[in-house]
Amino acid sequence: MQMPANRDRVLVIDDDPHSLEFLSEILAGENLKVLSAGSGRSALEAITTKAPSLILLDINMPGIDGFEICEKLKADVRYCGIPIIFVSGVHNHKEKIRGFDLGAVDFISKPYHADELIARVRTHLELNRLRTKLEAEVALRTKELFHSFKQMRKVLEAIVNAMAVIVETRDPYTAGHQRRVSQLSLSIAEEMKLDKEVIEGLQMAAAIHDIGKISIPAEILTKPSKLTDMEFNLIKDHPRAGYAILKDIEFPWPIARMVLEHHERLDGSGYPQGLKGRDMLLESRILAVADVVESMASHRPYRPGMGIDTALDEIENNRGILYDADVVDVCLRLFQEGRYSFGDPR
Ligand SMILES: [Fe+2]
């Protein structure tokens, strides 16, 4: 006769041959595959050969006793999920509690009714089946969620890059500026050992920090001569314009706020809000330093690049006045130790 392939395997462990035989007979009548072991040692061997679905375990046995077996199995990730039911003549309630403390799911006292024993075995097999199914479901859903989360981040990154390209297409003189500011911001933030999540947001904000320039007429952006006050005021409006574009997008980071604050200065002399000190986000204070250093070092329509030394002098001279002292120190260290340079020519 062919046996059903998915019959539950129940391991019965008891040093008393009569108890072992009686238990095995009861369970075999229930279409369960019954394995038996007459000692702790042979039980452990049987388990490692092929893990059973459930274990019925005697306590008092010569050599390795039931408690020790239970303890060993619960400490082993391969077998800790197997439900263990103690079946014992022990009636001391403290011993029973010890069994549960060691991780057993049930305790059946001898003598027992066969029907009750079968009902308990069935219940625990079913509970274990449900638990295993639930664990597999949670693992699968977690994997799916992680995958869609990664996809979402990729899409977000692509959209932000597309936004950066749009601004730079209208303003060829600053092409690459946002990318270089983003790279320098990243290096400063990493050197400051900021959280990986925070760094990711800062990088993204830096990559589009001048997005508000989209609202400035191209003639002003590319004007080779000195700007009039009115033109300069229009340019100064770009952090606010950028904020207006981004504020309703639910980024997982305060991107719009970083964009709004990237021209603020520690002493309140910046724009558009004239914020002071720690009213600005730390990310904004990093972005401000990276922006100034990159802008001064590179060419602008109305002036040639001033070089990296002049840019670093600017932040050093205004350390703690216009720019965050810690951010300035880290930025100076990166350049002075030759650990950072603007790679491509401008
Ligand atoms: Fe800007």
Residues whose N, C-alpha, C, O or C-beta is under 5 A from the ligand:
A	BS01	LIG	H209 D210
